[in-house]
Each structure stands twice: as structure tokens, then as C-alpha cells.
């Protein structure tokens, strides 16, 4: 069974540090279990911004995830510290969250 399928069936328990200023989700794609990252960081105004990268650190188009929500909707959910909603939105696409780091 692929890693993607395992994670779809049995989603891991994810914990994000209270008041985090940076959150990094490790994602597994349905396409050959490729790894990518979705990084949330606070800008100078204190709002979260999201950036997608490959495992090599190269930029990755947000549309490649085929998430059913806009980038802004996900950022606004993060601004409200509604990480459960952020996780559900990210998992609605063609990748699933394997793990998370926050600080």
C-alpha cells in the first residue's frame, strides 16, 4: 500500500504549538508518494502567508495541490488559529499531510 493511501485511511494526530509564528506541513502526494512542503509564516503585519516547496526547496505552484479552497481562505483560517480547518482544507486536494513542525 502506498504511503499516500495509508495516510488517507489513517490520518496522523497533528499538534501545532500555541501561538506559533511558523508552521511547516510535510505532504505526501498521490502521485508516486512525492514529498512537498507547505510552509506558513507570519509577515510583518502578523498575518500568515503560505508558500509551497518541493523536497529540494524549489518553489511549487499552489494549484498543483488541487485544493478545493483558495490560498486566501487557507491563510485566513491560519490567521484565526483554526488549524483543524487548515488541515482539512489541505487534505481536500491531491496530497495529504504526513507531519507538522511548528515554532
TORKE-813456 format. One record per residue: residue number from 1; residue in one letter; x, y, z of N, C-alpha, C in turn. Coordinates in Angstrom, 2 decimals, decimal comma. Atoms other than C-alpha are relative to their C-alpha. Layout:
BEGIN
{resi->NUM | resn->a | neast->X | nnorth->Y | nup->Z | caeast->X | canorth->Y | caup->Z | ceast->X | cnorth->Y | cup->Z} .
...
END
This chain:
BEGIN
{resi->1 | resn->x | neast->0,84 | nnorth->-1,17 | nup->0,00 | caeast->0,00 | canorth->0,00 | caup->0,00 | ceast->0,89 | cnorth->1,24 | cup->0,00} .
{resi->2 | resn->x | neast->-0,80 | nnorth->-1,22 | nup->0,08 | caeast->1,31 | canorth->3,45 | caup->-0,84 | ceast->-0,11 | cnorth->0,81 | cup->1,30} .
{resi->3 | resn->x | neast->0,00 | nnorth->-0,86 | nup->-1,18 | caeast->2,19 | canorth->5,96 | caup->1,89 | ceast->-1,21 | cnorth->0,94 | cup->-0,04} .
{resi->4 | resn->x | neast->1,16 | nnorth->-0,88 | nup->0,17 | caeast->-0,48 | canorth->8,31 | caup->0,48 | ceast->-1,28 | cnorth->-0,70 | cup->0,45} .
{resi->5 | resn->x | neast->1,22 | nnorth->0,77 | nup->-0,33 | caeast->-3,17 | canorth->5,63 | caup->0,81 | ceast->-0,07 | cnorth->-0,28 | cup->1,50} .
{resi->6 | resn->x | neast->-0,04 | nnorth->0,24 | nup->-1,44 | caeast->-2,07 | canorth->4,74 | caup->4,35 | ceast->-0,44 | cnorth->1,24 | cup->0,78} .
{resi->7 | resn->x | neast->0,34 | nnorth->-1,25 | nup->-0,69 | caeast->-2,35 | canorth->8,40 | caup->5,40 | ceast->-1,45 | cnorth->0,40 | cup->-0,22} .
{resi->8 | resn->x | neast->1,42 | nnorth->-0,28 | nup->0,26 | caeast->-5,77 | canorth->8,78 | caup->3,75 | ceast->-0,89 | cnorth->-0,83 | cup->0,91} .
{resi->9 | resn->x | neast->0,79 | nnorth->0,92 | nup->-0,82 | caeast->-7,07 | canorth->5,79 | caup->5,67 | ceast->0,16 | cnorth->0,30 | cup->1,49} .
{resi->10 | resn->x | neast->-0,32 | nnorth->-0,18 | nup->-1,41 | caeast->-5,35 | canorth->6,53 | caup->8,99 | ceast->0,77 | cnorth->1,30 | cup->0,18} .
{resi->11 | resn->x | neast->-0,66 | nnorth->-1,30 | nup->-0,11 | caeast->-4,62 | canorth->10,25 | caup->9,38 | ceast->0,69 | cnorth->0,14 | cup->1,35} .
{resi->12 | resn->x | neast->-0,74 | nnorth->-0,14 | nup->-1,26 | caeast->-1,96 | canorth->11,07 | caup->11,99 | ceast->-0,58 | cnorth->1,12 | cup->0,87} .
{resi->13 | resn->x | neast->0,37 | nnorth->-1,05 | nup->-0,94 | caeast->-2,66 | canorth->13,14 | caup->15,09 | ceast->1,04 | cnorth->1,11 | cup->-0,13} .
{resi->14 | resn->x | neast->-0,92 | nnorth->-1,12 | nup->0,22 | caeast->-1,13 | canorth->16,57 | caup->14,40 | ceast->-0,19 | cnorth->1,04 | cup->1,10} .
{resi->15 | resn->x | neast->0,04 | nnorth->-1,01 | nup->-1,06 | caeast->-0,24 | canorth->19,10 | caup->17,11 | ceast->0,81 | cnorth->1,21 | cup->-0,44} .
{resi->16 | resn->x | neast->-0,67 | nnorth->-1,25 | nup->0,37 | caeast->0,64 | canorth->22,72 | caup->16,43 | ceast->0,16 | cnorth->0,84 | cup->1,26} .
{resi->17 | resn->x | neast->-0,33 | nnorth->-0,80 | nup->-1,18 | caeast->2,33 | canorth->24,88 | caup->19,06 | ceast->-0,93 | cnorth->1,21 | cup->0,09} .
{resi->18 | resn->x | neast->0,86 | nnorth->-1,16 | nup->-0,24 | caeast->0,04 | canorth->27,52 | caup->20,58 | ceast->0,77 | cnorth->1,29 | cup->-0,31} .
{resi->19 | resn->x | neast->-0,63 | nnorth->-1,28 | nup->0,35 | caeast->0,84 | canorth->30,97 | caup->19,15 | ceast->1,18 | cnorth->-0,13 | cup->-0,95} .
{resi->20 | resn->x | neast->-1,12 | nnorth->0,24 | nup->0,93 | caeast->3,18 | canorth->29,53 | caup->16,50 | ceast->0,13 | cnorth->1,14 | cup->-1,00} .
{resi->21 | resn->x | neast->-0,25 | nnorth->-1,03 | nup->1,01 | caeast->4,80 | canorth->32,01 | caup->14,14 | ceast->0,42 | cnorth->-0,63 | cup->-1,33} .
{resi->22 | resn->x | neast->-0,36 | nnorth->0,74 | nup->1,22 | caeast->5,88 | canorth->29,34 | caup->11,64 | ceast->-0,49 | cnorth->-1,43 | cup->0,14} .
{resi->23 | resn->x | neast->0,54 | nnorth->1,36 | nup->0,01 | caeast->4,19 | canorth->26,05 | caup->10,73 | ceast->0,36 | cnorth->-0,62 | cup->-1,34} .
{resi->24 | resn->x | neast->-0,42 | nnorth->0,69 | nup->1,22 | caeast->5,57 | canorth->23,55 | caup->8,21 | ceast->-0,66 | cnorth->-1,37 | cup->-0,06} .
{resi->25 | resn->x | neast->0,66 | nnorth->1,28 | nup->0,23 | caeast->3,43 | canorth->20,71 | caup->6,89 | ceast->0,78 | cnorth->-0,79 | cup->-1,04} .
{resi->26 | resn->x | neast->-0,61 | nnorth->0,91 | nup->0,98 | caeast->5,10 | canorth->17,75 | caup->5,17 | ceast->-1,14 | cnorth->-0,75 | cup->-0,67} .
{resi->27 | resn->x | neast->1,09 | nnorth->0,58 | nup->0,77 | caeast->2,82 | canorth->16,48 | caup->2,41 | ceast->0,48 | cnorth->-1,17 | cup->-0,85} .
{resi->28 | resn->x | neast->-0,25 | nnorth->1,13 | nup->0,88 | caeast->2,70 | canorth->13,19 | caup->0,53 | ceast->-1,04 | cnorth->0,06 | cup->-1,12} .
{resi->29 | resn->x | neast->0,87 | nnorth->-0,11 | nup->1,17 | caeast->1,28 | canorth->13,33 | caup->-2,99 | ceast->-0,54 | cnorth->-1,36 | cup->-0,42} .
{resi->30 | resn->x | neast->0,57 | nnorth->1,23 | nup->0,55 | caeast->-1,00 | canorth->10,75 | caup->-4,58 | ceast->0,82 | cnorth->-0,48 | cup->-1,20} .
{resi->31 | resn->x | neast->-0,82 | nnorth->0,33 | nup->1,16 | caeast->1,47 | canorth->10,80 | caup->-7,48 | ceast->1,35 | cnorth->-0,54 | cup->0,46} .
{resi->32 | resn->x | neast->-1,26 | nnorth->0,67 | nup->-0,35 | caeast->4,21 | canorth->8,30 | caup->-6,59 | ceast->0,52 | cnorth->0,34 | cup->1,39} .
{resi->33 | resn->x | neast->-0,39 | nnorth->-0,37 | nup->-1,36 | caeast->4,25 | canorth->9,41 | caup->-2,94 | ceast->1,07 | cnorth->1,08 | cup->0,05} .
{resi->34 | resn->x | neast->-0,95 | nnorth->-1,10 | nup->0,00 | caeast->6,25 | canorth->12,52 | caup->-3,84 | ceast->-0,20 | cnorth->0,87 | cup->1,24} .
{resi->35 | resn->x | neast->0,02 | nnorth->-0,83 | nup->-1,20 | caeast->7,12 | canorth->14,77 | caup->-0,88 | ceast->0,06 | cnorth->1,48 | cup->-0,39} .
{resi->36 | resn->x | neast->-0,07 | nnorth->-1,46 | nup->0,15 | caeast->6,43 | canorth->18,51 | caup->-0,75 | ceast->-0,32 | cnorth->0,60 | cup->1,36} .
{resi->37 | resn->x | neast->0,22 | nnorth->-0,69 | nup->-1,27 | caeast->6,05 | canorth->21,11 | caup->1,97 | ceast->-0,88 | cnorth->1,21 | cup->-0,21} .
{resi->38 | resn->x | neast->0,79 | nnorth->-1,21 | nup->-0,02 | caeast->3,54 | canorth->23,81 | caup->2,76 | ceast->0,41 | cnorth->0,74 | cup->1,26} .
{resi->39 | resn->x | neast->-0,55 | nnorth->-0,76 | nup->-1,12 | caeast->5,10 | canorth->26,50 | caup->4,95 | ceast->-0,85 | cnorth->1,24 | cup->0,24} .
{resi->40 | resn->x | neast->0,73 | nnorth->-1,18 | nup->-0,43 | caeast->3,07 | canorth->29,07 | caup->6,85 | ceast->0,93 | cnorth->0,82 | cup->0,88} .
{resi->41 | resn->x | neast->-0,83 | nnorth->-0,88 | nup->-0,81 | caeast->4,92 | canorth->32,05 | caup->8,27 | ceast->-0,71 | cnorth->1,34 | cup->0,14} .
{resi->42 | resn->x | neast->0,63 | nnorth->-1,30 | nup->-0,23 | caeast->3,84 | canorth->35,36 | caup->9,76 | ceast->0,82 | cnorth->1,11 | cup->-0,66} .
{resi->43 | resn->x | neast->-0,68 | nnorth->-1,13 | nup->0,62 | caeast->4,65 | canorth->38,51 | caup->7,81 | ceast->0,13 | cnorth->1,14 | cup->1,02} .
{resi->44 | resn->x | neast->-0,22 | nnorth->-1,14 | nup->-0,91 | caeast->5,46 | canorth->41,94 | caup->9,30 | ceast->-1,29 | cnorth->0,50 | cup->0,65} .
{resi->45 | resn->x | neast->1,28 | nnorth->-0,42 | nup->-0,54 | caeast->1,74 | canorth->42,61 | caup->9,85 | ceast->-0,60 | cnorth->-1,03 | cup->0,96} .
{resi->46 | resn->x | neast->0,50 | nnorth->1,06 | nup->-0,88 | caeast->1,32 | canorth->39,39 | caup->11,86 | ceast->-0,98 | cnorth->-0,94 | cup->-0,66} .
{resi->47 | resn->x | neast->0,89 | nnorth->0,88 | nup->0,74 | caeast->-0,70 | canorth->37,67 | caup->9,13 | ceast->0,78 | cnorth->-1,17 | cup->-0,56} .
{resi->48 | resn->x | neast->-0,66 | nnorth->1,17 | nup->0,58 | caeast->0,10 | canorth->34,16 | caup->7,94 | ceast->0,01 | cnorth->0,07 | cup->-1,52} .
{resi->49 | resn->x | neast->-0,14 | nnorth->0,17 | nup->1,45 | caeast->1,36 | canorth->33,64 | caup->4,39 | ceast->0,44 | cnorth->-1,45 | cup->-0,22} .
{resi->50 | resn->x | neast->-0,35 | nnorth->1,39 | nup->0,29 | caeast->1,72 | canorth->30,23 | caup->2,78 | ceast->0,88 | cnorth->-0,06 | cup->-1,23} .
{resi->51 | resn->x | neast->-0,92 | nnorth->0,22 | nup->1,11 | caeast->4,48 | canorth->29,05 | caup->0,49 | ceast->0,14 | cnorth->-1,50 | cup->-0,18} .
{resi->52 | resn->x | neast->-0,14 | nnorth->1,43 | nup->0,30 | caeast->4,69 | canorth->25,66 | caup->-1,22 | ceast->1,36 | cnorth->-0,24 | cup->-0,63} .
{resi->53 | resn->x | neast->-1,30 | nnorth->0,35 | nup->0,56 | caeast->8,02 | canorth->23,98 | caup->-1,97 | ceast->0,08 | cnorth->-1,51 | cup->-0,21} .
{resi->54 | resn->x | neast->-0,29 | nnorth->1,42 | nup->0,18 | caeast->9,31 | canorth->20,66 | caup->-3,22 | ceast->0,96 | cnorth->-0,42 | cup->1,10} .
{resi->55 | resn->x | neast->-0,94 | nnorth->0,48 | nup->-1,02 | caeast->11,55 | canorth->18,49 | caup->-1,05 | ceast->1,40 | cnorth->0,56 | cup->-0,21} .
{resi->56 | resn->x | neast->-1,30 | nnorth->-0,60 | nup->0,29 | caeast->14,52 | canorth->20,22 | caup->-2,73 | ceast->0,03 | cnorth->1,50 | cup->0,26} .
{resi->57 | resn->x | neast->0,06 | nnorth->-1,41 | nup->-0,33 | caeast->13,37 | canorth->23,68 | caup->-1,65 | ceast->-0,41 | cnorth->0,91 | cup->-1,15} .
{resi->58 | resn->x | neast->0,43 | nnorth->-0,80 | nup->1,15 | caeast->12,26 | canorth->24,80 | caup->-5,11 | ceast->-1,46 | cnorth->0,40 | cup->0,17} .
{resi->59 | resn->x | neast->1,39 | nnorth->-0,44 | nup->-0,06 | caeast->9,04 | canorth->26,81 | caup->-5,39 | ceast->-0,92 | cnorth->-0,96 | cup->-0,72} .
{resi->60 | resn->x | neast->0,97 | nnorth->0,93 | nup->0,54 | caeast->5,90 | canorth->24,85 | caup->-6,18 | ceast->-1,32 | cnorth->0,73 | cup->-0,14} .
{resi->61 | resn->x | neast->1,25 | nnorth->-0,72 | nup->0,23 | caeast->2,70 | canorth->26,21 | caup->-7,70 | ceast->-1,09 | cnorth->-0,52 | cup->0,93} .
{resi->62 | resn->x | neast->1,06 | nnorth->0,37 | nup->-0,93 | caeast->-0,15 | canorth->26,22 | caup->-5,18 | ceast->-1,09 | cnorth->-0,82 | cup->-0,71} .
{resi->63 | resn->x | neast->1,04 | nnorth->0,70 | nup->0,76 | caeast->-2,53 | canorth->25,00 | caup->-7,90 | ceast->0,32 | cnorth->-1,48 | cup->-0,19} .
{resi->64 | resn->x | neast->-0,37 | nnorth->1,41 | nup->0,16 | caeast->-0,57 | canorth->21,71 | caup->-8,14 | ceast->-0,64 | cnorth->-0,89 | cup->1,06} .
{resi->65 | resn->x | neast->0,61 | nnorth->0,78 | nup->-1,07 | caeast->-2,19 | canorth->20,61 | caup->-4,87 | ceast->-1,48 | cnorth->-0,28 | cup->-0,24} .
{resi->66 | resn->x | neast->1,41 | nnorth->0,15 | nup->0,35 | caeast->-5,69 | canorth->20,91 | caup->-6,38 | ceast->-0,91 | cnorth->0,04 | cup->1,22} .
{resi->67 | resn->x | neast->0,80 | nnorth->-0,19 | nup->-1,22 | caeast->-7,08 | canorth->22,06 | caup->-3,04 | ceast->-1,30 | cnorth->0,69 | cup->-0,38} .
{resi->68 | resn->x | neast->1,34 | nnorth->-0,52 | nup->0,32 | caeast->-10,79 | canorth->22,90 | caup->-3,06 | ceast->-0,27 | cnorth->1,38 | cup->0,59} .
{resi->69 | resn->x | neast->0,13 | nnorth->-1,32 | nup->-0,61 | caeast->-10,16 | canorth->26,24 | caup->-1,32 | ceast->1,10 | cnorth->0,90 | cup->-0,54} .
{resi->70 | resn->x | neast->-1,00 | nnorth->-0,95 | nup->0,49 | caeast->-8,32 | canorth->29,39 | caup->-2,32 | ceast->1,12 | cnorth->0,15 | cup->1,02} .
{resi->71 | resn->x | neast->-1,16 | nnorth->-0,26 | nup->-0,86 | caeast->-4,92 | canorth->30,28 | caup->-0,92 | ceast->-0,38 | cnorth->0,98 | cup->1,11} .
{resi->72 | resn->x | neast->0,41 | nnorth->-1,00 | nup->-0,98 | caeast->-6,51 | canorth->33,28 | caup->0,83 | ceast->-0,86 | cnorth->-0,61 | cup->1,10} .
{resi->73 | resn->x | neast->0,85 | nnorth->0,64 | nup->-1,01 | caeast->-9,14 | canorth->31,13 | caup->2,58 | ceast->0,84 | cnorth->-0,77 | cup->1,01} .
{resi->74 | resn->x | neast->-0,86 | nnorth->0,78 | nup->-0,88 | caeast->-6,42 | canorth->28,90 | caup->3,98 | ceast->0,82 | cnorth->0,93 | cup->0,90} .
{resi->75 | resn->x | neast->-0,77 | nnorth->-0,97 | nup->-0,80 | caeast->-4,30 | canorth->31,89 | caup->5,11 | ceast->-0,87 | cnorth->0,64 | cup->1,07} .
{resi->76 | resn->x | neast->0,90 | nnorth->-0,62 | nup->-0,97 | caeast->-7,31 | canorth->33,49 | caup->6,82 | ceast->-0,36 | cnorth->-0,97 | cup->1,12} .
{resi->77 | resn->x | neast->0,27 | nnorth->1,02 | nup->-1,02 | caeast->-8,10 | canorth->30,23 | caup->8,62 | ceast->1,20 | cnorth->-0,11 | cup->0,95} .
{resi->78 | resn->x | neast->-1,22 | nnorth->0,03 | nup->-0,82 | caeast->-4,48 | canorth->30,16 | caup->9,83 | ceast->0,09 | cnorth->1,25 | cup->0,88} .
{resi->79 | resn->x | neast->-0,01 | nnorth->-1,23 | nup->-0,78 | caeast->-4,75 | canorth->33,80 | caup->10,95 | ceast->-0,89 | cnorth->-0,12 | cup->1,25} .
{resi->80 | resn->x | neast->0,93 | nnorth->0,20 | nup->-1,11 | caeast->-7,67 | canorth->32,73 | caup->13,18 | ceast->0,40 | cnorth->-1,17 | cup->0,90} .
{resi->81 | resn->x | neast->-0,49 | nnorth->1,16 | nup->-0,75 | caeast->-5,58 | canorth->29,82 | caup->14,59 | ceast->-0,97 | cnorth->-1,17 | cup->-0,05} .
{resi->82 | resn->x | neast->0,92 | nnorth->1,12 | nup->0,21 | caeast->-8,13 | canorth->27,35 | caup->13,19 | ceast->0,73 | cnorth->-1,07 | cup->-0,80} .
{resi->83 | resn->x | neast->-0,88 | nnorth->0,94 | nup->0,70 | caeast->-5,51 | canorth->24,73 | caup->12,32 | ceast->-0,72 | cnorth->-1,27 | cup->-0,44} .
{resi->84 | resn->x | neast->0,79 | nnorth->1,16 | nup->0,44 | caeast->-8,05 | canorth->21,91 | caup->12,17 | ceast->-0,62 | cnorth->0,26 | cup->-1,35} .
{resi->85 | resn->x | neast->0,58 | nnorth->-0,39 | nup->1,29 | caeast->-9,73 | canorth->23,77 | caup->9,32 | ceast->1,06 | cnorth->0,06 | cup->-1,09} .
{resi->86 | resn->x | neast->-1,11 | nnorth->-0,06 | nup->0,96 | caeast->-6,38 | canorth->24,41 | caup->7,61 | ceast->0,37 | cnorth->-1,42 | cup->-0,44} .
{resi->87 | resn->x | neast->-0,36 | nnorth->1,39 | nup->0,30 | caeast->-5,54 | canorth->20,70 | caup->7,82 | ceast->-1,05 | cnorth->-0,64 | cup->-0,90} .
{resi->88 | resn->x | neast->1,07 | nnorth->0,56 | nup->0,83 | caeast->-8,93 | canorth->19,71 | caup->6,40 | ceast->0,04 | cnorth->0,57 | cup->-1,42} .
{resi->89 | resn->x | neast->-0,08 | nnorth->-0,62 | nup->1,33 | caeast->-8,54 | canorth->22,19 | caup->3,53 | ceast->1,16 | cnorth->-0,57 | cup->-0,80} .
{resi->90 | resn->x | neast->-1,17 | nnorth->0,53 | nup->0,70 | caeast->-5,05 | canorth->20,97 | caup->2,65 | ceast->-0,26 | cnorth->-1,45 | cup->-0,43} .
{resi->91 | resn->x | neast->0,26 | nnorth->1,41 | nup->0,31 | caeast->-6,15 | canorth->17,32 | caup->2,81 | ceast->-1,12 | cnorth->-0,20 | cup->-1,03} .
{resi->92 | resn->x | neast->1,06 | nnorth->0,12 | nup->1,01 | caeast->-9,02 | canorth->18,07 | caup->0,39 | ceast->0,56 | cnorth->-0,11 | cup->-1,42} .
{resi->93 | resn->x | neast->-0,63 | nnorth->0,05 | nup->1,33 | caeast->-6,53 | canorth->18,11 | caup->-2,50 | ceast->0,62 | cnorth->-1,35 | cup->-0,31} .
{resi->94 | resn->x | neast->-0,64 | nnorth->1,24 | nup->0,46 | caeast->-4,26 | canorth->15,55 | caup->-4,12 | ceast->1,21 | cnorth->-0,40 | cup->0,85} .
{resi->95 | resn->x | neast->-1,06 | nnorth->0,34 | nup->-0,96 | caeast->-1,78 | canorth->15,49 | caup->-1,21 | ceast->-0,62 | cnorth->-0,11 | cup->1,37} .
{resi->96 | resn->x | neast->0,47 | nnorth->0,16 | nup->-1,37 | caeast->-2,20 | canorth->14,50 | caup->2,41 | ceast->1,16 | cnorth->0,32 | cup->0,95} .
{resi->97 | resn->x | neast->-1,01 | nnorth->-0,39 | nup->-0,96 | caeast->-0,36 | canorth->15,78 | caup->5,49 | ceast->0,54 | cnorth->-1,24 | cup->0,72} .
{resi->98 | resn->x | neast->-0,65 | nnorth->1,10 | nup->-0,73 | caeast->2,16 | canorth->13,33 | caup->6,95 | ceast->0,42 | cnorth->0,46 | cup->1,39} .
{resi->99 | resn->x | neast->-0,49 | nnorth->-0,49 | nup->-1,29 | caeast->3,62 | canorth->15,50 | caup->9,73 | ceast->0,00 | cnorth->1,52 | cup->0,00} .
{resi->100 | resn->x | neast->-0,04 | nnorth->-1,46 | nup->-0,14 | caeast->3,91 | canorth->19,05 | caup->11,05 | ceast->1,08 | cnorth->0,37 | cup->1,01} .
{resi->101 | resn->x | neast->-0,93 | nnorth->-0,62 | nup->-0,95 | caeast->6,57 | canorth->21,18 | caup->12,75 | ceast->-0,46 | cnorth->1,43 | cup->0,19} .
{resi->102 | resn->x | neast->0,39 | nnorth->-1,40 | nup->-0,26 | caeast->5,83 | canorth->24,49 | caup->14,42 | ceast->0,91 | cnorth->0,59 | cup->1,06} .
{resi->103 | resn->x | neast->-0,78 | nnorth->-0,73 | nup->-1,01 | caeast->7,62 | canorth->27,13 | caup->16,45 | ceast->-0,56 | cnorth->1,38 | cup->0,18} .
END
